[in-house]
Amino acid sequence: MNVPGNENSAPVNELPGSSVPTPQQSSQQQNSQTRNPPGFIERFFKLSAHNTTLSTEIIAGITTFMTMVYIVFVNPQILSAAGMDPSGVFVVTCMISALGCIAMGLIANLPIALAPAMGLNAFFAFSVVVGMGISWQTGMGTIFWGAICFALMSLLGIRSWILSNIPRCLRIGIPSGIGLLIALVGLNNAGIVVASPATMITVGDLSSLQCVLGALSFFIIVILASRGIHAAVLISIVVVTTIAAIMGDVTFTGVISMPPSIENTFGQLDIAGALDLGLAGVIFSFALVSLFDSSGTMIGVTEKCGITDDRGRFPRMKQALMTDSITSVTGAYMGTSTVTAYIESSAGVAVGGRTGLTAVVTGLLFIVVIFFSPLAAMVPGYAVAGALVYVGILMSSGLAKVNWGDMTEAAPAFVTCIMMPFSFSITEGIATGFITYCVMKAGSGRWREIHPGVAIVALLFIIKFVFVDGH
């Protein structure tokens, strides 16, 4: 995962490290100005200055939307496991994605799309609500406070301090562990992996329709993705749901309707109830993972745009991070899991998206999809199973960057990674990772490599295990 190294950003109208335009760049700008007659959109998004056009930005926005629209089908499936109304979650997912994308485009003028985070939605539903036995309203409260912490860290500059001092092995282990956790959820949704009193988990009935179509959803995605097809996940969901309908496992209920009510989710979070000492680790986990996820994704997308400098800084970085965190606070109040930047935004950048107009177009399309709730209600759990496993692959790819030859680096990364799926908790994975890192460095005589902030976090987790979880 890529992470920024400094809070400061380059000036709004300059690329980091840029200087006098070359003749070729000047020619490109003149061509852009010719294709972009003066107008509000041109002036607001500075299309010519970014060497792009209105048509290019629209195509880029549509491309980004097609690659990430699967979240409106997956998120209700996951959050319904926590007892939330899936139809309400569908509408809220569309609304907060639209709000986040449009806000990012208008405030930061970056082609970065926002939506509820994959992985953190599973953590919320299965680890926090089901695993800890709390209400989803209280769980939403922890997301709310985690987003508040993230906003404060971005505002006060604490973000840079955290990112620059948390060991690389833990920065790799955390998203990788989340990937394994969400892949496990996907395998369970498909019935491929099920609970067993004898062996804890075992293989399910592989001849069942659920397993066959769940496996098919995965293979469709990975094959199409390997061939460079951006809408692989959406195509898989559509194909598998259609097959399920033909085989009578899904009932067709229509295509378009007025949006369902969100009264069962909007404003139902328990903010006060989440301020429980036993939930402090959960709040910290939401804030920390959001920090890595959003920052790393934004760096990745802006690098593809060519506007990131050697230190990971990009124009309007602070505005982008604040938009991300405020959208998460709003999303928790509306009734959805943590909102983050989507790496799928790079698909829009790949076809030429360079400004916030790309994100605005993506957001407007999320508003349109609100009226397709009957289609979302038809999607069975196994139709999104492949998407979850696929996301697990993407999130776990960073393990290749671990220094496996150094046990003081390899052990913390490994423990962080495996503890998340095995304990079914992101919090426990982060906690054991921090503790393992400090123990390994101190035990090998390399205690000087332990940053005081990392030691404090590890100590706080030990106190939590002993005095909070132990009672």
C-alpha positions as CSV (number, residue, x, y, z in Angstrom):
1,M,0.0,0.0,0.0
2,N,1.3,3.4,-0.8
3,V,1.2,6.0,1.9
4,P,1.9,9.8,1.8
5,G,4.9,11.0,3.6
6,N,3.9,14.6,4.2
7,E,0.8,16.7,4.7
8,N,1.8,19.6,2.6
9,S,0.6,19.7,-0.9
10,A,1.7,21.4,-4.1
11,P,-0.1,24.6,-5.2
12,V,-3.5,24.1,-6.7
13,N,-2.6,25.0,-10.3
14,E,0.9,23.3,-10.4
15,L,2.1,19.8,-10.6
16,P,4.7,18.8,-8.0
17,G,8.1,19.5,-9.4
18,S,6.7,21.3,-12.5
19,S,8.4,24.2,-14.1
20,V,8.1,26.1,-17.4
21,P,5.9,24.1,-19.9
22,T,7.7,22.4,-22.8
23,P,6.7,23.3,-26.3
24,Q,4.8,20.0,-26.5
25,Q,2.9,20.7,-23.3
26,S,2.1,24.2,-24.6
27,S,0.8,22.7,-27.8
28,Q,-1.3,20.2,-25.8
29,Q,-2.7,23.1,-23.7
30,Q,-3.6,25.1,-26.8
31,N,-5.3,22.0,-28.3
32,S,-7.3,21.5,-25.1
33,Q,-8.3,25.2,-25.1
34,T,-9.5,24.8,-28.7
35,R,-11.6,21.8,-27.7
36,N,-12.9,23.4,-24.5
37,P,-14.6,26.7,-25.3
38,P,-14.6,29.1,-22.3
39,G,-17.4,28.3,-19.9
40,F,-18.2,27.6,-16.3
41,I,-17.2,24.0,-16.4
42,E,-13.9,24.9,-18.1
43,R,-13.1,27.6,-15.6
44,F,-14.2,25.7,-12.5
45,F,-12.4,22.4,-13.3
46,K,-9.5,24.0,-15.3
47,L,-9.8,21.4,-18.0
48,S,-7.4,23.0,-20.4
49,A,-4.8,23.4,-17.7
50,H,-5.0,19.6,-17.0
51,N,-4.8,18.8,-20.8
52,T,-8.3,17.2,-20.8
53,T,-11.7,17.8,-22.4
54,L,-15.3,17.7,-21.4
55,S,-16.0,14.5,-23.4
56,T,-12.9,12.8,-21.9
57,E,-13.9,13.6,-18.4
58,I,-17.4,12.2,-19.0
59,I,-16.1,9.0,-20.4
60,A,-13.7,8.7,-17.5
61,G,-16.5,9.2,-15.0
62,I,-18.6,6.5,-16.6
63,T,-15.6,4.1,-16.6
64,T,-15.0,4.7,-12.9
65,F,-18.6,4.2,-12.2
66,M,-18.8,0.9,-14.1
67,T,-15.8,-0.5,-12.2
68,M,-17.1,0.3,-8.7
69,V,-20.9,0.2,-9.0
70,Y,-20.8,-3.3,-7.6
71,I,-20.6,-1.8,-4.1
72,V,-24.3,-0.9,-4.3
73,F,-25.1,-4.6,-4.5
74,V,-22.4,-5.9,-2.2
75,N,-22.8,-3.5,0.7
76,P,-26.5,-4.3,1.4
77,Q,-25.6,-8.0,1.4
78,I,-22.9,-7.5,4.0
79,L,-24.6,-5.0,6.3
80,S,-27.8,-7.0,6.3
81,A,-25.9,-9.7,8.3
82,A,-25.7,-7.1,11.0
83,G,-29.5,-6.8,11.0
84,M,-29.8,-3.7,8.9
85,D,-32.5,-3.2,6.3
86,P,-30.9,-4.1,2.9
87,S,-33.2,-1.9,0.8
88,G,-32.4,1.1,3.0
89,V,-28.7,0.3,2.9
90,F,-28.8,0.1,-0.9
91,V,-30.3,3.7,-1.1
92,V,-27.9,5.0,1.5
93,T,-24.9,3.4,-0.3
94,C,-25.9,5.1,-3.5
95,M,-26.5,8.5,-1.7
96,I,-23.3,8.6,0.2
97,S,-21.3,7.4,-2.8
98,A,-22.8,10.2,-4.9
99,L,-22.3,12.8,-2.2
100,G,-18.6,11.7,-1.6
101,C,-17.8,11.6,-5.3
102,I,-19.4,15.0,-6.1
103,A,-17.8,16.6,-3.0
104,M,-14.4,15.3,-3.9
105,G,-14.8,16.6,-7.5
106,L,-16.0,20.0,-6.4
107,I,-13.8,20.6,-3.3
108,A,-10.5,18.9,-4.3
109,N,-10.9,18.8,-8.1
110,L,-9.4,15.3,-8.2
111,P,-10.7,12.3,-10.2
112,I,-11.1,10.2,-7.1
113,A,-14.3,8.4,-6.3
114,L,-15.6,7.6,-2.8
115,A,-17.8,4.8,-1.5
116,P,-18.3,2.6,1.5
117,A,-15.1,0.6,2.0
118,M,-14.9,-3.1,1.2
119,G,-13.4,-4.9,4.2
120,L,-14.5,-2.4,6.8
121,N,-18.1,-3.2,6.0
122,A,-17.4,-6.9,6.7
123,F,-15.5,-5.9,9.8
124,F,-18.4,-3.9,11.0
125,A,-21.0,-6.5,10.3
126,F,-19.3,-9.7,11.3
127,S,-16.6,-8.8,13.8
128,V,-18.1,-5.7,15.6
129,V,-21.9,-6.4,15.5
130,V,-22.2,-10.2,15.3
131,G,-18.9,-11.1,16.9
132,M,-19.1,-8.6,19.8
133,G,-22.9,-9.0,20.2
134,I,-23.7,-5.3,20.1
135,S,-26.4,-3.6,18.1
136,W,-25.7,-2.2,14.7
137,Q,-26.8,1.2,15.9
138,T,-23.9,1.1,18.5
139,G,-21.6,-0.3,15.8
140,M,-22.5,2.7,13.6
141,G,-21.5,4.9,16.5
142,T,-18.0,3.4,16.5
143,I,-17.7,4.2,12.8
144,F,-18.9,7.8,13.5
145,W,-16.3,8.3,16.2
146,G,-13.6,6.6,14.1
147,A,-14.4,9.1,11.3
148,I,-14.2,12.0,13.7
149,C,-10.8,10.8,14.9
150,F,-9.7,10.5,11.2
151,A,-10.9,14.0,10.5
152,L,-9.0,15.4,13.5
153,M,-5.8,13.6,12.5
154,S,-6.0,15.0,9.0
155,L,-6.8,18.5,10.3
156,L,-4.1,18.6,13.0
157,G,-1.4,17.0,10.9
158,I,-1.2,13.9,13.1
159,R,-1.8,11.8,10.0
160,S,1.7,12.4,8.7
161,W,3.3,11.5,12.0
162,I,1.4,8.2,12.2
163,L,2.1,7.2,8.6
164,S,5.7,8.0,8.9
165,N,6.3,6.2,12.1
166,I,4.2,3.0,11.9
167,P,6.5,0.2,10.7
168,R,6.3,-0.8,7.0
169,C,5.6,-4.4,7.9
170,L,2.5,-3.4,9.8
171,R,1.4,-1.1,7.0
172,I,1.6,-4.1,4.7
173,G,0.1,-6.6,7.1
174,I,-3.0,-4.6,8.0
175,P,-4.6,-4.3,4.5
176,S,-3.4,-7.9,3.7
177,G,-5.2,-9.2,6.7
178,I,-8.3,-7.3,5.8
179,G,-8.1,-8.9,2.4
180,L,-8.0,-12.4,3.9
181,L,-10.9,-11.6,6.2
182,I,-13.1,-10.4,3.4
183,A,-12.1,-13.4,1.2
184,L,-13.2,-15.7,4.0
185,V,-16.6,-14.0,4.1
186,G,-16.9,-14.4,0.4
187,L,-16.1,-18.2,0.6
188,N,-18.7,-18.6,3.3
189,N,-21.3,-16.7,1.3
190,A,-20.7,-19.1,-1.5
191,G,-21.0,-22.1,0.8
192,I,-17.5,-23.2,-0.2
193,V,-16.2,-22.8,3.4
194,V,-18.6,-23.6,6.3
195,A,-18.4,-24.1,10.0
196,S,-17.5,-27.4,11.5
197,P,-17.5,-28.5,15.2
198,A,-14.8,-31.0,14.5
199,T,-12.3,-28.9,12.5
200,M,-13.6,-25.4,13.1
201,I,-14.1,-24.8,9.3
202,T,-14.4,-27.3,6.4
203,V,-15.4,-27.5,2.8
204,G,-19.1,-27.2,2.0
205,D,-21.2,-29.1,-0.5
206,L,-19.4,-28.3,-3.7
207,S,-22.1,-29.7,-5.8
208,S,-24.8,-27.3,-4.5
209,L,-26.1,-24.5,-6.7
210,Q,-24.8,-22.0,-4.2
211,C,-21.2,-23.3,-4.5
212,V,-21.2,-23.7,-8.2
213,L,-22.5,-20.2,-8.9
214,G,-20.4,-18.7,-6.2
215,A,-17.3,-20.3,-7.8
216,L,-18.5,-19.1,-11.2
217,S,-18.8,-15.6,-10.0
218,F,-15.1,-15.7,-8.9
219,F,-13.8,-17.1,-12.1
220,I,-15.7,-14.7,-14.3
221,I,-14.2,-11.8,-12.4
222,V,-10.6,-13.0,-12.4
223,I,-10.7,-14.0,-16.1
224,L,-12.2,-10.7,-17.2
225,A,-9.9,-8.7,-15.0
226,S,-6.9,-10.5,-16.4
227,R,-8.1,-9.4,-19.8
228,G,-8.3,-5.8,-18.7
229,I,-12.1,-5.5,-18.6
230,H,-12.9,-2.8,-16.1
231,A,-16.5,-3.8,-15.3
232,A,-15.5,-7.4,-14.5
233,V,-17.2,-7.4,-11.1
234,L,-20.4,-5.9,-12.3
235,I,-20.6,-8.3,-15.3
236,S,-20.1,-11.3,-12.9
237,I,-22.9,-10.2,-10.6
238,V,-25.3,-9.7,-13.5
239,V,-24.4,-13.1,-15.2
240,V,-24.7,-15.1,-11.9
241,T,-27.9,-13.4,-10.8
242,T,-29.4,-14.0,-14.3
243,I,-28.5,-17.7,-14.2
244,A,-30.0,-17.9,-10.7
245,A,-33.2,-16.4,-11.9
246,I,-33.4,-18.8,-14.9
247,M,-32.9,-21.7,-12.5
248,G,-35.6,-20.5,-10.2
249,D,-33.4,-19.6,-7.3
250,V,-34.2,-15.8,-7.6
251,T,-37.5,-14.1,-8.2
252,F,-37.7,-11.3,-10.8
253,T,-39.3,-8.3,-9.1
254,G,-38.8,-5.6,-11.7
255,V,-36.1,-3.2,-12.8
256,I,-37.0,0.4,-11.9
257,S,-39.0,1.8,-8.9
258,M,-39.1,4.7,-6.6
259,P,-36.3,4.5,-4.0
260,P,-37.1,2.6,-0.8
261,S,-37.4,4.5,2.5
262,I,-34.2,5.0,4.6
263,E,-36.0,5.7,7.8
264,N,-34.8,2.5,9.3
265,T,-31.1,3.5,8.9
266,F,-31.0,7.3,8.7
267,G,-29.9,8.9,12.0
268,Q,-30.4,5.6,13.9
269,L,-26.8,5.3,15.1
270,D,-26.0,5.3,18.9
271,I,-23.3,7.9,19.3
272,A,-23.4,7.9,23.1
273,G,-23.5,4.1,23.4
274,A,-20.3,3.8,21.3
275,L,-18.3,5.7,23.9
276,D,-17.6,2.6,25.8
277,L,-14.1,1.7,26.9
278,G,-14.6,-1.8,25.5
279,L,-15.1,-0.3,22.0
280,A,-12.1,2.0,22.1
281,G,-10.0,-0.6,20.1
282,V,-12.8,-0.8,17.5
283,I,-12.9,3.0,17.1
284,F,-9.1,3.1,16.8
285,S,-9.2,0.3,14.2
286,F,-11.7,2.2,12.0
287,A,-9.6,5.4,12.2
288,L,-6.3,3.7,11.6
289,V,-7.5,1.5,8.7
290,S,-9.3,4.5,7.1
291,L,-6.0,6.4,7.4
292,F,-4.0,3.7,5.5
293,D,-6.7,2.9,3.0
294,S,-7.7,6.4,1.9
295,S,-4.2,7.8,1.8
296,G,-2.7,4.8,-0.1
297,T,-5.5,4.9,-2.6
298,M,-5.2,8.6,-3.2
299,I,-1.5,8.3,-3.7
300,G,-2.0,5.5,-6.2
301,V,-4.6,7.4,-8.2
302,T,-2.7,10.7,-8.3
303,E,0.5,8.9,-9.2
304,K,-1.3,7.5,-12.2
305,C,-2.4,11.1,-13.0
306,G,1.3,12.2,-12.8
307,I,0.7,14.8,-10.2
308,T,2.4,13.2,-7.2
309,D,5.9,14.2,-6.1
310,D,8.7,12.1,-4.8
311,R,7.4,12.4,-1.2
312,G,3.9,11.3,-2.0
313,R,2.3,14.7,-2.0
314,F,-0.3,15.9,-4.5
315,P,-2.3,19.0,-5.1
316,R,-5.1,19.7,-2.6
317,M,-4.2,16.7,-0.5
318,K,-5.6,18.2,2.7
319,Q,-8.9,19.0,1.0
320,A,-9.1,15.5,-0.3
321,L,-8.5,13.9,3.1
322,M,-11.0,16.2,4.8
323,T,-13.6,15.4,2.2
324,D,-13.0,11.7,2.7
325,S,-13.3,11.9,6.5
326,I,-16.3,14.2,6.6
327,T,-18.1,11.9,4.1
328,S,-17.4,9.0,6.5
329,V,-19.0,10.9,9.4
330,T,-22.0,11.7,7.2
331,G,-22.2,8.1,6.0
332,A,-22.3,6.7,9.6
333,Y,-25.1,9.1,10.4
334,M,-27.0,8.0,7.3
335,G,-26.5,4.3,8.0
336,T,-23.5,2.8,6.2
337,S,-20.0,1.7,6.9
338,T,-16.8,3.7,6.6
339,V,-16.4,5.6,3.3
340,T,-13.0,5.7,1.6
341,A,-11.4,6.4,-1.7
342,Y,-11.6,3.7,-4.3
343,I,-8.6,2.4,-6.3
344,E,-11.1,1.7,-9.1
345,S,-10.8,5.5,-9.7
346,S,-7.5,4.6,-11.6
347,A,-9.7,3.0,-14.3
348,G,-11.1,6.4,-15.1
349,V,-7.7,8.0,-15.0
350,A,-6.5,5.3,-17.4
351,V,-8.9,6.6,-20.0
352,G,-8.0,10.2,-19.5
353,G,-9.7,11.5,-16.4
354,R,-7.7,14.3,-14.8
355,T,-10.0,16.6,-12.9
356,G,-12.8,16.5,-10.4
357,L,-15.3,16.5,-13.2
358,T,-14.6,12.7,-13.5
359,A,-15.6,12.2,-9.9
360,V,-18.7,14.4,-10.3
361,V,-19.9,12.3,-13.3
362,T,-19.4,9.2,-11.3
363,G,-21.4,10.7,-8.4
364,L,-24.3,11.7,-10.7
365,L,-24.5,8.1,-12.0
366,F,-24.8,6.8,-8.4
367,I,-27.9,9.0,-8.1
368,V,-29.4,7.5,-11.2
369,V,-28.8,3.9,-9.9
370,I,-30.9,4.6,-6.8
371,F,-34.0,4.0,-8.9
372,F,-32.9,0.4,-9.7
373,S,-33.5,-1.0,-6.2
374,P,-35.5,-4.0,-7.5
375,L,-32.4,-5.3,-9.3
376,A,-30.3,-4.9,-6.1
377,A,-32.9,-6.9,-4.1
378,M,-32.6,-9.8,-6.6
379,V,-28.9,-10.3,-6.1
380,P,-28.2,-13.5,-4.0
381,G,-25.3,-13.7,-1.6
382,Y,-23.3,-16.1,-3.7
383,A,-23.4,-13.7,-6.7
384,V,-21.2,-11.3,-4.8
385,A,-19.0,-14.0,-3.2
386,G,-16.6,-13.8,-6.1
387,A,-16.2,-10.1,-5.7
388,L,-15.2,-10.5,-2.1
389,V,-12.6,-13.1,-2.9
390,Y,-11.3,-10.9,-5.7
391,V,-11.0,-7.9,-3.4
392,G,-9.1,-10.2,-1.0
393,I,-6.6,-11.0,-3.8
394,L,-6.0,-7.3,-4.5
395,M,-5.6,-6.3,-0.9
396,S,-3.2,-9.2,-0.1
397,S,-0.8,-8.4,-2.9
398,G,1.3,-6.2,-0.7
399,L,2.7,-9.3,1.1
400,A,5.3,-9.6,-1.6
401,K,6.9,-6.4,-0.2
402,V,7.5,-7.9,3.2
403,N,11.2,-8.5,4.1
404,W,10.8,-12.2,4.8
405,G,14.5,-12.6,5.4
406,D,14.2,-10.4,8.6
407,M,12.2,-12.3,11.2
408,T,11.6,-9.1,13.2
409,E,9.7,-7.7,10.1
410,A,8.2,-11.0,8.8
411,A,6.7,-12.2,12.1
412,P,4.7,-9.0,12.8
413,A,3.4,-8.8,9.3
414,F,2.4,-12.4,9.3
415,V,0.7,-12.3,12.7
416,T,-1.2,-9.1,11.8
417,C,-2.3,-10.8,8.6
418,I,-3.5,-14.2,9.9
419,M,-5.0,-13.0,13.1
420,M,-7.7,-11.0,11.2
421,P,-9.4,-13.9,9.5
422,F,-8.6,-16.4,12.3
423,S,-10.1,-14.1,15.0
424,F,-12.6,-12.6,12.6
425,S,-11.5,-9.1,13.8
426,I,-9.4,-6.4,12.3
427,T,-8.9,-4.9,15.8
428,E,-7.3,-8.1,17.1
429,G,-5.1,-8.3,14.1
430,I,-3.8,-4.8,14.5
431,A,-3.3,-5.3,18.3
432,T,-1.3,-8.5,18.0
433,G,0.7,-7.1,15.2
434,F,1.8,-4.0,17.2
435,I,2.6,-6.2,20.2
436,T,4.5,-8.8,18.2
437,Y,6.6,-6.0,16.5
438,C,7.7,-4.6,19.9
439,V,8.4,-8.0,21.3
440,M,10.5,-9.1,18.3
441,K,12.5,-5.9,18.1
442,A,13.2,-5.8,21.8
443,G,13.9,-9.5,22.1
444,S,16.4,-9.4,19.2
445,G,18.2,-6.4,20.8
446,R,16.9,-3.9,18.2
447,W,14.8,-2.0,20.6
448,R,16.1,1.3,19.3
449,E,14.0,0.6,16.1
450,I,10.8,0.8,18.2
451,H,9.3,4.3,17.8
452,P,7.8,5.6,21.1
453,G,4.4,6.0,19.4
454,V,4.4,2.3,18.4
455,A,5.4,1.2,21.9
456,I,2.6,3.3,23.4
457,V,0.0,1.8,21.0
458,A,1.2,-1.7,21.8
459,L,1.0,-1.0,25.6
460,L,-2.5,0.4,25.2
461,F,-3.6,-2.8,23.5
462,I,-2.0,-4.9,26.2
463,I,-3.9,-2.9,28.8
464,K,-7.1,-3.5,26.8
465,F,-6.5,-7.3,26.7
466,V,-5.8,-7.5,30.4
467,F,-8.2,-5.1,32.0
468,V,-11.0,-4.7,29.5
469,D,-11.3,-8.0,27.5
470,G,-10.3,-10.0,30.6
471,H,-13.4,-9.0,32.5
